[in-house]
């Protein structure tokens, strides 16, 4: 596993309930959720790196307000395509 160092102000540890370990966990989660949201990694891979089940990772997405669904897909267009219906031009 690769180690990445992140410089943070020492005052971060003065915030309520913050320890070096909690900040490390938060940074790992946030990074993996962001990479998933960008479509760079899969939910299964992110879950594995975090030591979670895939279901637990998908639940974690809600904490970060990230959808587990690819909302960029045009579901209606995909359904028409599968049904062999061509879109009409207006």
C-alpha positions in Angstrom: 0.0 0.0 0.0 1.2 3.5 -0.8 1.5 6.1 1.9 0.5 9.7 1.2 1.3 12.5 3.7 -1.1 15.3 4.3 0.0 18.4 6.1 -2.7 19.9 8.3 -2.6 22.7 10.8 -2.0 21.4 14.3 -5.2 23.1 15.4 -7.2 20.4 13.6 -6.5 18.3 16.6 -8.1 20.9 18.9 -11.5 20.4 17.1 -14.0 18.3 19.0 -13.5 14.5 18.7 -10.5 14.8 16.4 -7.5 12.5 16.7 -4.8 11.7 14.2 -6.6 8.4 13.5 -10.0 10.0 13.0 -8.6 12.6 10.6 -6.7 9.8 8.7 -9.9 7.8 8.4 -11.9 10.8 7.3 -9.3 11.7 4.6 -9.2 8.1 3.3 -13.0 7.9 3.2 -13.4 11.3 1.5 -10.8 10.5 -1.1 -12.3 7.1 -2.0 -15.8 8.5 -2.1 -14.7 11.3 -4.4 -12.8 8.9 -6.7 -16.0 6.7 -6.8 -18.1 9.7 -7.6 -15.8 10.7 -10.4 -16.1 7.2 -11.9 -12.4 6.5 -11.3 -12.9 3.4 -9.1 -15.7 0.9 -8.4 -17.7 0.7 -5.1 -16.3 -2.8 -4.6 -12.7 -1.6 -4.9 -13.3 1.3 -2.6 -15.0 -0.9 0.0 -12.0 -3.3 -0.1 -9.5 -0.5 0.5 -11.5 0.8 3.4 -12.1 -2.7 4.9 -15.8 -2.5 4.4 -18.4 -4.6 2.7 -19.8 -3.2 -0.5 -23.1 -2.5 1.2 -21.3 -0.6 4.0 -19.5 1.5 1.4 -22.7 2.2 -0.5 -24.2 3.3 2.9 -21.2 5.5 3.5 -21.9 7.3 0.2 -25.1 8.7 1.8 -23.0 10.3 4.5 -21.1 12.3 1.8 -24.4 12.9 -0.1 -23.1 10.9 -3.1 -25.6 8.8 -5.0 -24.8 5.2 -5.5 -26.4 5.4 -9.0 -24.8 6.9 -12.1 -27.1 9.9 -12.5 -25.5 10.9 -15.8 -27.1 8.0 -17.6 -30.2 8.9 -19.7 -32.4 6.0 -18.6 -35.2 6.8 -21.0 -32.8 7.0 -24.0 -31.2 3.8 -23.0 -34.6 2.1 -22.7 -35.6 3.3 -26.1 -32.4 2.1 -27.6 -32.8 -1.4 -26.1 -36.4 -1.4 -27.4 -35.2 -0.4 -30.8 -37.2 2.9 -30.8 -35.5 5.8 -32.4 -35.7 9.3 -30.9 -37.6 11.7 -33.0 -36.3 15.1 -33.7 -38.5 18.1 -32.9 
